[in-house]
Amino acid sequence: MSFFPSPRPSILNISPYVGGDVTPPGFVRRIGLSSNENPFGPSPFVKDIIRAGIDRVHFYPNSNATVLRQGIASFYNIDPSWILCGNGSEDTLHLLARTYATEGDEIIFAESAFGLYQIATLAVGAKPVLVPRENFKLNWKAVFQKVTPQTKIIYLDHPGNPVGNFLNKDDLLKLIQETPSTVLIVLDAAYAEYLEGVEGYTSGIELVSEFSNVVMARTFSKAYALAGLRLGWIYANPKILEPVNRIRPPFNVTSLTQNAGIEALKDQTWVKKAMDHNAIWRPWFEREIEKLGLSFIPCYANFSMVNFGDKATDVYQFLGENGIIVRPMGAYNLPSYLRITIGQAHEMQELVGLLNKFYT
């Protein structure tokens, strides 16, 4: 009889993350609206630098992403020593859990929050503590009431995914001020670019320098369209980052990815194109949804959460068979909802045409 080494028990409670790129049997993938990707792809600057860097991939990348961190710091007018880069923001969120939590500790996050928080928590043997939402909104007091002496981290999806709202700045400040400074408060601002100018919103960048326990996490996957290259970063006090760097894999960001991030930051015209497009087509799509007698969860990112009631599975199947892949939300305890990324104009028009066909 063969015996195998046993994993950490909490890991067996993890359901592996399933990305939105899955194409089930019988579906024909022509249009992908399931993963909140930028429909225009990366800047031409990025494509050029990737082509130019192919001949140097036999060299190791800079282990500290020095030039990239300097580029990010210059763009946001912050100190590069307060920045740590990772293989997507998921990498940095995992690193924070591995550094600051262990068995017996608690990590707080909202119901129907980004699935990575649960995985990162269980991976280190900590206890997930879920905060209920009220009408899909998060209340800072509800978060604070979950804080105990065992709490080590609060993950705030800011704005959320798949429930795309946020704590306004005043409430966020109250939560930070009331929470003990021994608790790490992580603002996952993956979609922050889409909320530029939205009243009451802050990515939290100015709060990091004011409060030693606040961390802001950002990504290049969404607005900058580098999802396939995997690039994220966190902004935090160097005393927070120093132990994280002790366990960070030394080459966790490839040279192609570092160069792509540097060039992506330079092309803000390209980013604005995507933001402007989203500002037009998400409201357009939601108006069309309302014409069909359907509802949606108000959000502020590049997707819409549509309530199809008991028809959600049928709509998902119908769209997939016609070449459009969207994201079912059963894994987030929202089985009547489909998350739909805002695609290019012709993709959204085709989607609405198919939905009209389904409901007639």
C-alpha positions as CSV (number, residue, x, y, z in Angstrom):
1,M,0.0,0.0,0.0
2,S,1.3,3.4,-0.9
3,F,1.1,6.4,1.4
4,F,1.5,10.1,0.4
5,P,2.5,13.2,2.3
6,S,-0.4,15.1,3.7
7,P,-1.1,18.7,2.7
8,R,-2.1,21.4,5.2
9,P,-5.7,20.4,6.1
10,S,-7.2,23.8,5.2
11,I,-6.0,23.5,1.6
12,L,-8.4,20.6,1.1
13,N,-11.2,23.0,1.7
14,I,-10.1,25.2,-1.2
15,S,-12.1,25.0,-4.5
16,P,-9.5,25.7,-7.2
17,Y,-10.1,29.0,-8.9
18,V,-11.8,28.7,-12.3
19,G,-11.0,31.5,-14.7
20,G,-13.6,33.0,-17.0
21,D,-11.7,31.8,-20.1
22,V,-13.2,28.3,-19.8
23,T,-15.2,27.3,-22.9
24,P,-17.6,24.5,-22.1
25,P,-18.3,21.7,-24.6
26,G,-20.8,22.8,-27.2
27,F,-19.8,26.4,-27.0
28,V,-18.1,28.3,-29.8
29,R,-15.8,31.0,-28.5
30,R,-15.9,34.0,-30.8
31,I,-16.4,36.8,-28.3
32,G,-15.0,36.6,-24.7
33,L,-17.0,38.7,-22.2
34,S,-16.2,36.6,-19.2
35,S,-12.9,37.9,-17.6
36,N,-13.2,41.7,-17.5
37,E,-10.4,42.2,-20.0
38,N,-9.7,45.4,-21.9
39,P,-11.4,44.8,-25.3
40,F,-8.8,46.9,-27.2
41,G,-5.7,45.0,-26.0
42,P,-2.4,46.6,-25.0
43,S,-0.9,49.9,-26.3
44,P,1.2,49.7,-29.5
45,F,4.1,50.8,-27.3
46,V,3.7,47.5,-25.4
47,K,3.6,45.4,-28.5
48,D,6.8,47.1,-29.8
49,I,8.8,46.6,-26.6
50,I,7.7,42.9,-26.4
51,R,8.9,42.3,-30.0
52,A,12.2,44.1,-29.2
53,G,12.8,42.1,-26.0
54,I,12.3,38.5,-27.4
55,D,16.0,38.1,-28.2
56,R,16.9,38.8,-24.5
57,V,14.7,36.3,-22.8
58,H,17.6,34.0,-22.0
59,F,18.8,36.6,-19.4
60,Y,17.2,36.7,-16.0
61,P,15.0,39.7,-15.3
62,N,15.9,42.3,-12.7
63,S,14.9,40.6,-9.5
64,N,13.6,43.8,-7.8
65,A,11.9,45.3,-10.9
66,T,13.9,48.4,-10.2
67,V,13.2,50.4,-13.4
68,L,9.5,49.4,-13.4
69,R,9.1,50.4,-9.8
70,Q,10.8,53.8,-10.6
71,G,8.4,54.2,-13.5
72,I,5.3,53.5,-11.3
73,A,6.7,55.8,-8.6
74,S,7.2,58.6,-11.1
75,F,3.8,58.3,-12.5
76,Y,2.0,58.3,-9.2
77,N,4.5,60.6,-7.5
78,I,5.4,58.1,-4.7
79,D,8.5,56.6,-3.4
80,P,9.8,53.5,-5.3
81,S,10.9,51.9,-2.0
82,W,7.2,51.7,-1.0
83,I,6.4,49.5,-4.1
84,L,6.6,45.8,-4.5
85,C,5.8,44.1,-7.9
86,G,4.3,40.7,-8.5
87,N,3.1,38.2,-11.0
88,G,-0.3,39.8,-11.1
89,S,-2.0,41.4,-8.1
90,E,-3.0,37.9,-7.0
91,D,0.7,37.1,-6.4
92,T,1.0,40.1,-4.1
93,L,-2.2,39.3,-2.2
94,H,-1.0,35.8,-1.6
95,L,2.3,37.1,-0.4
96,L,0.6,39.3,2.1
97,A,-1.4,36.4,3.5
98,R,1.7,34.2,3.7
99,T,3.7,36.9,5.5
100,Y,1.1,38.2,8.0
101,A,-1.3,35.3,8.7
102,T,-1.0,31.7,9.9
103,E,-3.1,29.0,11.5
104,G,-5.6,30.3,14.1
105,D,-5.6,33.8,12.6
106,E,-8.6,35.4,10.9
107,I,-8.8,37.2,7.6
108,I,-11.9,39.3,6.9
109,F,-13.5,39.9,3.5
110,A,-17.0,40.5,2.1
111,E,-19.5,37.9,0.9
112,S,-19.3,37.4,-2.8
113,A,-15.9,39.0,-2.9
114,F,-13.0,38.1,-5.3
115,G,-12.4,34.4,-4.9
116,L,-8.7,34.8,-4.4
117,Y,-9.2,36.1,-0.8
118,Q,-10.7,32.8,0.3
119,I,-8.0,30.8,-1.4
120,A,-5.2,32.9,0.1
121,T,-6.7,32.6,3.6
122,L,-7.2,28.9,3.6
123,A,-3.8,28.4,2.0
124,V,-2.1,29.6,5.1
125,G,-4.5,27.8,7.5
126,A,-6.2,31.0,8.6
127,K,-10.0,31.3,9.1
128,P,-12.1,33.2,6.6
129,V,-14.5,35.7,8.2
130,L,-17.2,36.9,5.8
131,V,-19.0,40.2,6.1
132,P,-22.6,40.3,4.8
133,R,-23.6,42.9,2.3
134,E,-26.8,45.0,2.5
135,N,-28.4,45.3,-0.9
136,F,-25.1,44.3,-2.4
137,K,-23.4,47.2,-0.6
138,L,-20.7,47.0,2.1
139,N,-21.1,48.9,5.4
140,W,-17.9,49.8,7.2
141,K,-19.5,49.1,10.6
142,A,-20.3,45.6,9.4
143,V,-16.7,45.1,8.6
144,F,-15.4,46.5,11.8
145,Q,-17.8,44.4,13.9
146,K,-16.0,41.3,12.6
147,V,-12.6,42.4,13.9
148,T,-11.3,40.4,16.8
149,P,-7.9,39.9,18.5
150,Q,-7.3,37.1,16.0
151,T,-7.8,39.4,12.9
152,K,-4.7,39.8,10.9
153,I,-5.9,41.1,7.5
154,I,-8.9,42.8,6.0
155,Y,-9.2,42.4,2.2
156,L,-11.4,45.1,0.7
157,D,-12.2,44.7,-3.0
158,H,-12.3,48.4,-3.9
159,P,-14.3,48.4,-6.1
160,G,-15.4,44.9,-6.0
161,N,-15.5,42.0,-8.3
162,P,-18.0,40.6,-9.0
163,V,-20.1,43.0,-6.8
164,G,-18.6,46.2,-8.2
165,N,-19.1,48.8,-5.6
166,F,-16.9,50.4,-2.9
167,L,-16.7,52.1,0.5
168,N,-16.7,55.9,0.0
169,K,-13.7,57.8,1.3
170,D,-15.4,59.0,4.5
171,D,-16.5,55.5,5.5
172,L,-13.2,54.0,4.5
173,L,-11.4,56.5,6.7
174,K,-13.7,55.6,9.7
175,L,-12.9,51.9,9.2
176,I,-9.2,52.6,9.1
177,Q,-9.3,54.8,12.2
178,E,-11.3,52.4,14.2
179,T,-9.4,49.2,13.3
180,P,-6.3,48.4,15.4
181,S,-3.1,49.3,13.6
182,T,-2.0,45.7,14.0
183,V,-4.5,44.6,11.4
184,L,-3.4,44.9,7.8
185,I,-6.1,46.7,5.6
186,V,-5.6,45.8,2.0
187,L,-7.4,47.9,-0.6
188,D,-7.6,45.9,-3.7
189,A,-8.0,48.7,-6.3
190,A,-7.7,46.6,-9.4
191,Y,-10.3,48.7,-11.2
192,A,-9.4,52.1,-9.9
193,E,-8.7,53.6,-13.3
194,Y,-12.4,53.1,-14.2
195,L,-13.4,55.3,-11.2
196,E,-11.3,58.3,-12.0
197,G,-13.4,61.3,-11.0
198,V,-16.2,59.3,-9.4
199,E,-17.5,61.2,-6.3
200,G,-16.5,59.7,-3.0
201,Y,-13.9,57.3,-4.4
202,T,-10.3,57.0,-3.6
203,S,-8.0,54.2,-4.5
204,G,-6.4,54.7,-1.1
205,I,-3.0,55.9,-2.4
206,E,-3.0,58.9,-0.1
207,L,-4.0,56.8,2.9
208,V,-1.0,54.5,2.7
209,S,1.4,57.2,3.7
210,E,-0.9,58.3,6.5
211,F,-1.7,54.9,8.1
212,S,1.1,52.4,8.6
213,N,-1.3,49.4,8.2
214,V,-2.9,50.3,4.9
215,V,-1.8,48.6,1.7
216,M,-3.0,49.5,-1.8
217,A,-2.9,46.7,-4.4
218,R,-3.1,47.5,-8.2
219,T,-2.9,45.6,-11.4
220,F,-1.9,46.2,-15.1
221,S,-4.4,43.5,-16.2
222,K,-7.5,45.6,-16.6
223,A,-7.1,49.2,-17.8
224,Y,-3.6,48.5,-19.3
225,A,-4.7,45.2,-20.9
226,L,-1.7,43.2,-19.7
227,A,-3.7,40.3,-18.3
228,G,-1.7,37.7,-20.1
229,L,1.6,39.1,-19.0
230,R,0.7,39.1,-15.2
231,L,1.8,42.3,-13.6
232,G,0.5,43.7,-10.3
233,W,2.0,45.8,-7.5
234,I,1.4,46.9,-3.9
235,Y,2.1,50.2,-2.3
236,A,2.9,50.1,1.4
237,N,5.2,51.3,4.1
238,P,8.7,49.7,3.6
239,K,8.4,48.1,7.1
240,I,5.4,46.2,5.8
241,L,7.1,45.2,2.5
242,E,10.5,44.2,4.0
243,P,9.2,40.8,5.4
244,V,7.1,40.3,2.2
245,N,10.3,40.6,0.2
246,R,11.9,37.9,2.3
247,I,9.5,35.3,0.8
248,R,8.9,36.9,-2.6
249,P,10.2,34.7,-5.4
250,P,13.3,36.6,-6.7
251,F,12.2,36.6,-10.4
252,N,8.4,36.8,-10.0
253,V,8.1,39.4,-12.8
254,T,9.5,38.5,-16.2
255,S,11.7,40.9,-18.1
256,L,9.1,41.2,-20.9
257,T,6.5,42.0,-18.4
258,Q,8.6,44.6,-16.6
259,N,9.3,46.3,-19.9
260,A,5.7,46.1,-20.9
261,G,4.6,47.8,-17.7
262,I,7.0,50.6,-18.2
263,E,5.8,51.3,-21.7
264,A,2.1,50.9,-20.8
265,L,2.4,53.7,-18.3
266,K,3.7,56.0,-21.0
267,D,0.6,55.7,-23.2
268,Q,-2.2,57.2,-21.2
269,T,-4.0,58.2,-24.4
270,W,-4.5,54.4,-25.0
271,V,-5.8,54.0,-21.4
272,K,-8.2,56.9,-21.8
273,K,-9.6,55.4,-25.0
274,A,-10.6,52.3,-23.0
275,M,-12.0,54.4,-20.1
276,D,-14.0,56.6,-22.4
277,H,-15.4,53.5,-24.3
278,N,-16.5,51.9,-21.0
279,A,-18.1,55.1,-19.8
280,I,-20.3,55.0,-23.0
281,W,-21.0,51.4,-23.4
282,R,-21.7,50.1,-19.9
283,P,-24.6,52.6,-19.4
284,W,-25.8,51.8,-22.9
285,F,-25.8,48.1,-22.2
286,E,-27.5,48.5,-18.8
287,R,-30.3,50.6,-20.5
288,E,-30.8,47.8,-23.0
289,I,-31.0,45.3,-20.1
290,E,-33.7,47.4,-18.5
291,K,-35.7,47.4,-21.7
292,L,-35.8,43.6,-21.4
293,G,-37.3,44.0,-17.9
294,L,-34.1,42.7,-16.3
295,S,-32.1,44.2,-13.4
296,F,-28.5,44.6,-12.6
297,I,-26.2,45.4,-9.6
298,P,-24.9,48.9,-10.0
299,C,-21.1,48.8,-10.4
300,Y,-18.3,51.1,-11.3
301,A,-15.9,48.9,-13.3
302,N,-15.8,47.4,-16.8
303,F,-18.5,44.8,-16.3
304,S,-22.2,44.5,-15.5
305,M,-23.8,42.0,-13.1
306,V,-27.2,41.1,-14.7
307,N,-29.9,39.2,-12.9
308,F,-31.5,36.7,-15.2
309,G,-33.5,35.0,-12.5
310,D,-34.2,31.3,-13.1
311,K,-33.2,31.8,-16.8
312,A,-29.5,32.5,-16.0
313,T,-28.3,29.0,-17.0
314,D,-30.4,29.0,-20.1
315,V,-29.1,32.4,-21.2
316,Y,-25.5,31.4,-20.5
317,Q,-26.0,28.3,-22.6
318,F,-27.8,30.2,-25.4
319,L,-25.1,32.9,-25.6
320,G,-22.3,30.3,-25.5
321,E,-23.8,28.3,-28.3
322,N,-23.9,31.5,-30.3
323,G,-20.3,32.3,-29.7
324,I,-20.4,34.7,-26.7
325,I,-18.8,33.5,-23.4
326,V,-20.0,35.3,-20.2
327,R,-19.4,34.4,-16.6
328,P,-21.9,32.4,-14.4
329,M,-21.9,33.5,-10.8
330,G,-22.9,30.4,-9.0
331,A,-19.5,30.1,-7.4
332,Y,-20.1,33.4,-5.7
333,N,-23.5,32.4,-4.4
334,L,-25.2,34.5,-7.0
335,P,-26.7,31.8,-9.2
336,S,-29.2,34.1,-10.9
337,Y,-26.5,36.5,-12.1
338,L,-24.2,36.5,-15.1
339,R,-21.2,38.8,-15.1
340,I,-20.7,40.4,-18.5
341,T,-17.6,42.3,-19.5
342,I,-18.1,45.4,-21.6
343,G,-16.6,44.6,-25.0
344,Q,-16.2,46.5,-28.2
345,A,-19.2,48.2,-29.7
346,H,-20.0,45.6,-32.2
347,E,-19.7,42.9,-29.5
348,M,-22.1,44.6,-27.3
349,Q,-24.6,45.2,-30.1
350,E,-24.4,41.5,-31.0
351,L,-24.9,40.5,-27.4
352,V,-28.0,42.7,-27.0
353,G,-29.3,41.3,-30.3
354,L,-29.0,37.8,-29.0
355,L,-30.6,38.6,-25.7
356,N,-33.5,40.2,-27.5
357,K,-33.8,37.0,-29.6
358,F,-33.8,34.9,-26.4
359,Y,-36.5,36.9,-24.8
360,T,-38.8,37.0,-27.8
